[in-house]
Amino acid sequence: MLVAGAVAVCALLVFGISTLFSTCSAHPPEEEHAAEAEPESPPTPEERLAALPAVQVELAELNLPTGTEPQAFAPAPAEGSTESVQPVLSDASKAAIDQAFAPFAENDRSFGFALVDLGTGRGIAANVDAEFYGASSFKGPYCVYFCQSQIETGLAARDDFVASGVMSESGVFSSQGSDLIGSMIESAILFSSNDTYGALRNDYSDDALAAYLEGLGVDPALAYDTWFPRYTVRDGMRLWLNASEYLASGTETAQWLAGLLEKDETSYLREALKNENPKY
């Protein structure tokens, strides 16, 4: 449900995130206009978002809501600051989100999600501490882990063969030592291959993954769950914020992985936002 929840609301991101701050910003002073002058058009949502101050987004600085209902959030005030402005989700945005998730509620299903604008640290979230079955959503963070923790450190290379012939959890894939690590990561990202992802999981230590997760503040028990673990939205945010920082680092491997993530065969987010001119 973690993926389904995030996908269902992603189309509301531009609308919701650009309207939820209306109660927090001051209106400019009114000026006298000549009777024949055209009234000034209000700024577009994109213009309002562009005017917001940029921040360096880190999970520790986000006031993620703890309730089950969708709420707006913003970066926590800086230490020693007396300013604390918490955005409020507009009635229109709340109604639109409730409508999107109505089928889940009607069928007694729970959901959780978090959407954050990396430029401002503002966003919308709900039920971030409930655990959900992550399914294939963990493949992306795992490939980030592998590149960041194994390839960047010289413990592995993209043109290395897998260490041994292994059978994946699906019982289909046998590498026979003939597949390159880079090709396996590529298949896991582009085609969501359970077989190449499973072979990597089988060949490389869960203990190393657990240490990496713990260093990010993520529950290390995920490493010892199934290869498709249950995890919280909050831990998902930690994983993807780390991924965003790594992918922007500019290393050769980070650039290669970023390119793969832009070209995956199926992307519900890309499909939902195809008419919004998204930037990746």
RODO-609709 format. One record per residue (C-alpha): residue in three letters; x, y, z. Coordinates in steps of 0.25 Angstrom, whole numbers, plus 2048, in hexadecimal, padded with zeros to 3 digits. Last residue first. Layout:
<atoms>
AlaXYZ
...
</atoms>
This chain:
<atoms>
Tyr83683C7CD
Lys82E8487C8
Pro81F8467C6
Asn81884D7BA
Glu80A84B7C1
Asn8048437B6
Lys80C8377B9
Leu80A8387C8
Ala80282B7CA
Glu80A8237C0
Arg8188287C6
Leu8138247D4
Tyr80E8177CF
Ser81B8147C9
Thr81D8077C1
Glu8298047B8
Asp83380C7C0
Lys83A8177B9
Glu83C8227C3
Leu8418187CD
Leu84B8137C3
Gly8518217C1
Ala8528237D0
Leu85A8167D1
Trp86481A7C7
Gln8668287CD
Ala8688227DB
Thr8728187D5
Glu87A8237CE
Thr87A82C7DB
Gly8718397DA
Ser86C8397E8
Ala85E83C7E4
Leu85A82D7E4
Tyr86082C7F2
Glu8588377F8
Ser84B8327F1
Ala84E8247F6
Asn84F829804
Leu842830803
Trp83C8237FD
Leu84181A808
Arg83D823813
Met82F82680D
Gly82D81780C
Asp83081681B
Arg82582081E
Val81C818814
Thr81E80C81D
Tyr8237FF819
Arg81F7F1814
Pro82A7E980D
Phe82B7E47FE
Trp8387DC800
Thr8327D680C
Asp8357DC81A
Tyr8447DB81E
Ala8487E8818
Leu83B7EF81C
Ala8407ED82A
Pro8497F8829
Asp83E80282C
Val84280F824
Gly84A81A82B
Leu85381B81F
Gly85F814826
Glu85680982B
Leu85280681C
Tyr861805818
Ala8647FC824
Ala8587F3820
Leu85D7F3811
Ala86B7EE816
Asp8647E381E
Asp85B7DF813
Ser8687DB80C
Tyr8697DA7FD
Asp8667CE7F3
Asn8587CB7F7
Arg8537D97F6
Leu85A7DB7E9
Ala8547CE7E3
Gly8467D37E8
Tyr8487E07E1
Thr84C7D97D4
Asp8407D07D6
Asn8357D97DB
Ser8377E27CE
Ser8317EF7D0
Phe8327F27C1
Leu83B7FE7C1
Ile8407FE7CF
Ala8427EF7D2
Ser8477ED7C4
Glu8517F87C5
Ile8567F37D2
Met8597E67CC
Ser8607EC7C0
Gly8697F47C9
Ile86C7E77D1
Leu8707E07C5
Asp8697D37C2
Ser8717C57BE
Gly8747BF7CC
Gln86A7B47CA
Ser85F7BF7CC
Ser8537B67CF
Phe8467BD7CF
Val8397B67D0
Gly8377B17DF
Ser8307BE7E2
Glu8397C07EE
Ser8457C17E4
Met84E7B57E2
Val85D7B77E2
Gly8697B47D9
Ser8747BB7E0
Ala87B7C97E3
Val8737D17D9
Phe87C7D67CE
Asp8837E37D0
Asp8817EE7C5
Arg8787F77CE
Ala8837F67D9
Ala8837F07E7
Leu88A7F37F5
Gly8908007EE
Thr8898097F8
Glu8808107ED
Ile87C8027E8
Gln8787FC7F6
Ser8728077FF
Gln86D8117F5
Cys86A8087E9
Phe8647FD7F1
Tyr85C8067FA
Val85680D7EF
Cys8528007E9
Tyr84C7FC7F6
Pro84480A7F6
Gly83F8077E8
Lys83B7F87EB
Phe8347FB7F7
Ser8278007F0
Ser8267F27EA
Ala81C7EE7F5
Gly81C7F8801
Tyr8127F180A
Phe80E7FC813
Glu812800821
Ala80B80B828
Asp81481782C
Val811821820
Asn802820822
Ala80082D819
Ala809836812
Ile80884480A
Gly81484C807
Arg81E858809
Gly82D856809
Thr82E862800
Gly83685D7F4
Leu83484E7F7
Asp82584F7F6
Val8218447FF
Leu8168397FD
Ala81482F808
Phe80A823808
Gly80281A810
Phe7F781080E
Ser7ED807815
Arg7E27FF80E
Asp7D47FD814
Asn7CE7FC806
Glu7C7809806
Ala7D481080C
Phe7DC80B801
Pro7D280F7F6
Ala7D181D7FD
Phe7E08207FB
Ala7DF8297EF
Gln7D28307F5
Asp7D9832802
Ile7E58387FB
Ala7DC8427F3
Ala7D48467FF
Lys7E1849807
Ser7E68517FB
Ala7D98597FA
Asp7D885B809
Ser7E7860809
Leu7F1859811
Val7F886281B
Pro80686681B
Gln80E867828
Val81587482B
Ser81F874836
Glu827880838
Thr82E882845
Ser83B87C840
Gly84587784A
Glu84786A842
Ala84186C834
Pro83286A832
Ala82E85B82E
Pro82D85A81F
Ala81E85A81A
Phe81285181C
Ala804850816
Gln7FA84581B
Pro7F3839816
Glu7EC831821
Thr7F3825828
Gly7FB82E832
Thr80A830834
Pro80C83C82C
Leu81A83E826
Asn82184A82C
Leu82D849822
Glu83A84D827
Ala83F83F82B
Leu83B83B81D
Glu845844816
Val84184E80C
Gln84B859809
Val842865807
Ala83D86E7FC
Pro83487A800
Leu82687A7F9
Ala8258837ED
Ala8268787E3
Leu81A8717EA
Arg81287D7E9
Glu81587F7DA
Glu8128707D8
Pro8048727DF
Thr80187E7D5
Pro80288C7DB
Pro7F58947DC
Ser7F289B7CF
Glu7F28AA7D1
Pro7E58B27CE
Glu7E58B97C1
Ala7E68C87C2
Glu7DA8D07BE
Ala7D68D57CB
Ala7E48D97CF
His7EB8D07D9
Glu7ED8D37E8
Glu7F68C97EE
Glu7F38BE7F8
Pro7FE8B9801
Pro8048AB7FD
His7FD89F803
Ala80489880F
Ser80788A80E
Cys80487F817
Thr7F587D814
Ser7F787A806
Phe802870809
Leu7F9863804
Thr7F78687F6
Ser8048657EF
Ile8068587F6
Gly7F98537F3
Phe7F78577E5
Val8058537E0
Leu8058467E9
Leu7F78417E6
Ala7FC8387DB
Cys8058317E5
Val7F982D7EE
Ala7F58207E8
Val80481C7E6
Ala80881F7F4
Gly7FD8167F9
Ala7FF80B7EF
Val80E80A7F3
Leu80C809802
Met800800800
</atoms>
